[in-house]
């Protein structure tokens, strides 16, 4: 199975997810948003599949610092543009695997889907 984990290396949740994958012996490729950016076409595919709201990290300081008018009128194209510009706004981690997509780290869900 081909697995790509998307995130930011210093994110605590990404660290937990990477440790879990390694402990389970699951091989994966890591895509670092800070170094490699976020592809708009991929974000479009993800948000089409799961809804753009799932991918916006509303708890983070990046989102909280946005002007109120941007937050109030957010829609899919705007969210994608903002996530490309501010990769810290993307909920982490995101995992693409053969036949699926996981958002956030939930051990039970990951075990069911990736083992």
C-alpha positions in Angstrom: 0.0 0.0 0.0 1.3 3.5 -0.9 0.9 6.0 2.0 1.7 9.7 2.0 1.5 11.6 5.2 1.1 15.4 4.8 1.9 17.8 7.6 4.5 19.9 9.4 7.3 18.2 11.3 7.1 20.2 14.5 3.3 19.6 14.9 2.6 17.4 18.0 -0.2 15.6 16.2 2.0 14.8 13.2 4.7 13.6 15.5 2.2 11.2 17.2 1.0 10.0 13.9 4.5 9.4 12.6 5.4 7.5 15.8 2.3 5.4 15.4 3.0 4.5 11.8 6.6 3.6 12.7 5.6 1.5 15.7 3.1 -0.4 13.4 5.8 -1.0 10.8 3.9 0.9 8.2 6.0 2.6 5.5 5.0 6.0 4.4 6.3 9.1 2.5 6.3 12.4 4.4 5.3 15.6 2.6 6.4 18.6 4.6 4.1 21.6 3.8 6.7 24.0 5.0 9.3 22.8 2.5 7.2 21.4 -0.3 4.1 23.6 -0.1 0.5 22.5 -0.7 -0.7 21.7 -4.2 -3.9 23.5 -5.2 -5.1 20.6 -7.4 -4.6 18.1 -4.6 -6.4 20.5 -2.1 -9.3 20.7 -4.6 -9.5 16.9 -4.9 -9.4 16.5 -1.1 -12.0 19.2 -0.4 -14.2 17.8 -3.1 -14.0 14.4 -1.5 -14.4 15.4 2.2 -15.7 19.0 2.2 -13.4 22.0 2.6 -14.5 22.6 6.2 -12.7 19.4 7.3 -9.3 20.7 6.2 -9.4 24.2 7.8 -7.6 24.2 11.1 -9.8 26.8 12.9 -8.1 26.2 16.2 -4.7 27.4 15.0 -3.2 30.9 15.4 -2.9 31.2 11.6 -6.7 31.0 11.1 -7.4 33.1 14.2 -5.2 35.9 12.8 -7.1 36.1 9.5 -9.2 39.2 9.0 -12.8 38.7 10.1 -14.2 39.3 6.6 -12.1 36.4 5.3 -13.2 34.0 8.0 -16.9 35.0 7.7 -17.1 34.6 4.0 -15.0 31.5 3.6 -15.9 29.1 0.8 -14.0 26.3 -1.0 -12.0 28.4 -3.5 -11.1 30.9 -0.8 -10.2 28.1 1.7 -7.9 26.4 -0.9 -6.2 29.7 -1.7 -5.6 30.4 2.0 -4.4 26.9 2.7 -1.9 27.2 -0.2 -0.7 30.6 1.2 -0.8 29.6 4.8 -0.1 25.8 5.0 -0.4 25.9 8.8 -4.1 26.4 8.2 -4.4 22.8 6.9 -5.7 20.4 9.5 -3.0 17.9 10.3 -2.1 15.2 9.5 -3.6 14.3 6.2 -2.9 10.8 4.9 -3.5 9.7 1.3 -3.5 5.9 0.8 -4.6 3.5 -1.9 -8.4 4.0 -1.9 -8.7 6.5 0.9 -8.0 9.8 2.7 -7.7 10.4 6.4 -7.8 13.8 8.1 -6.5 14.2 11.6 -5.1 11.4 13.8 -7.4 8.8 15.3 -5.6 5.5 16.2 -8.7 3.4 15.8 -9.6 4.8 12.4 -6.0 4.6 11.2 -5.7 1.0 12.4 -8.9 0.0 10.6 -7.8 1.8 7.3 -4.1 1.3 7.2 -3.4 -2.2 8.7 
